[in-house]
Amino acid sequence: MSDNRQSLSDLGNLAAGAPVEASEGGETAAPVTQAPVSTMPLRQQELDKYGRAYATGRRKDAVARVWLKPGTGKITINGRDQEVYFARPTLRLVINQPFGVAEREGQYDVVCTVKGGGLSGQAGAVKHGISQALTRFEPVLRAPVKAAGFLTRDSRTVERKKYGKAKARRSFQFSKR
């Protein structure tokens, strides 16, 4: 039992950086020097020749191509302002979520084209694209944006219709006669 305590105290001394004394066997343990902790290399900033970050966002059947550059906070979707394209305030709120999490409201201009799906899916695709582009422009922002769950593509889509069914799972109405 005392051997265990001795080895535990040696372990504590090693962690504290103190040299270890000779053990009962007569061997002396060399002091362990700890290598400097190397942090993971930070991701590189990915910009095109115009100084913009590009990313693709997807949600349901919608695909958004997003270009992000420093500016005044103007968001243009398919050549129209965000207030015109997404008339519902909730959809505009969804689009601006990545900027709120990264604390970068009004610091970037966004130009995007979006195709497919409905307005809700398109807003989700634009949000996904903006999040990806933000992390490419400022790699430091990857941690808070990822923690909020904005970098993960929401893979939920509409289930396909099966034969012999009215919809994906709904059966035809039963008729007794």
CORPE-V242044 format. One record per residue. N is the residue number from 1. RES is the residue in one letter. SS is DSSP state (hx for helix, st for strand, lp for the rest). PSI is psi as a letter, one per 20 degrees, with the letter a starting at -180 (NA if undefined). Layout:
BEGIN
n: <N/N>
res: <RES/RES>
ss: <SS/SS>
psi: <PSI/PSI>
END
This chain:
BEGIN
n: <1/2/3/4/5/6/7/8/9/10/11/12/13/14/15/16/17/18/19/20/21/22/23/24/25/26/27/28/29/30/31/32/33/34/35/36/37/38/39/40/41/42/43/44/45/46/47/48/49/50/51/52/53/54/55/56/57/58/59/60/61/62/63/64/65/66/67/68/69/70/71/72/73/74/75/76/77/78/79/80/81/82/83/84/85/86/87/88/89/90/91/92/93/94/95/96/97/98/99/100/101/102/103/104/105/106/107/108/109/110/111/112/113/114/115/116/117/118/119/120/121/122/123/124/125/126/127/128/129/130/131/132/133/134/135/136/137/138/139/140/141/142/143/144/145/146/147/148/149/150/151/152/153/154/155/156/157/158/159/160/161/162/163/164/165/166/167/168/169/170/171/172/173/174/175/176/177>
res: <M/S/D/N/R/Q/S/L/S/D/L/G/N/L/A/A/G/A/P/V/E/A/S/E/G/G/E/T/A/A/P/V/T/Q/A/P/V/S/T/M/P/L/R/Q/Q/E/L/D/K/Y/G/R/A/Y/A/T/G/R/R/K/D/A/V/A/R/V/W/L/K/P/G/T/G/K/I/T/I/N/G/R/D/Q/E/V/Y/F/A/R/P/T/L/R/L/V/I/N/Q/P/F/G/V/A/E/R/E/G/Q/Y/D/V/V/C/T/V/K/G/G/G/L/S/G/Q/A/G/A/V/K/H/G/I/S/Q/A/L/T/R/F/E/P/V/L/R/A/P/V/K/A/A/G/F/L/T/R/D/S/R/T/V/E/R/K/K/Y/G/K/A/K/A/R/R/S/F/Q/F/S/K/R>
ss: <lp/hx/hx/hx/hx/hx/hx/hx/hx/hx/hx/hx/hx/hx/hx/hx/lp/lp/lp/lp/lp/lp/lp/lp/lp/lp/lp/lp/lp/lp/lp/lp/lp/lp/lp/lp/lp/lp/lp/lp/lp/lp/lp/lp/lp/lp/lp/lp/lp/lp/lp/lp/st/st/st/st/st/st/st/lp/lp/st/st/st/st/st/st/st/st/st/lp/lp/lp/lp/st/st/st/lp/lp/st/st/hx/hx/hx/hx/lp/lp/lp/hx/hx/hx/hx/hx/hx/hx/hx/hx/hx/hx/hx/hx/hx/lp/lp/lp/lp/lp/st/st/st/st/st/st/st/st/lp/lp/lp/hx/hx/hx/hx/hx/hx/hx/hx/hx/hx/hx/hx/hx/hx/hx/hx/hx/hx/hx/lp/hx/hx/hx/hx/hx/hx/hx/hx/hx/lp/lp/lp/lp/lp/lp/lp/lp/lp/lp/lp/lp/lp/lp/lp/lp/lp/lp/lp/lp/lp/lp/lp/lp/lp/lp/lp/lp/lp/lp>
psi: <h/h/g/g/h/g/h/h/h/g/h/h/h/g/h/i/j/q/q/p/r/p/r/h/i/i/q/p/p/q/p/p/p/p/q/p/o/p/q/q/p/q/q/q/p/o/q/a/i/j/k/q/p/q/q/p/q/q/p/c/j/q/p/p/p/p/p/p/q/q/b/j/j/p/p/p/p/l/i/q/q/h/h/g/g/n/h/p/h/h/h/h/g/g/h/i/g/h/h/g/h/i/l/k/p/j/i/q/q/p/p/q/p/p/q/q/a/a/h/g/h/h/g/h/g/g/g/g/g/g/g/g/h/g/h/h/g/n/h/h/i/g/g/h/h/h/h/i/j/i/i/p/p/o/j/p/r/p/q/q/p/q/q/j/q/h/b/g/i/p/r/q/p/p/p/h/NA>
END
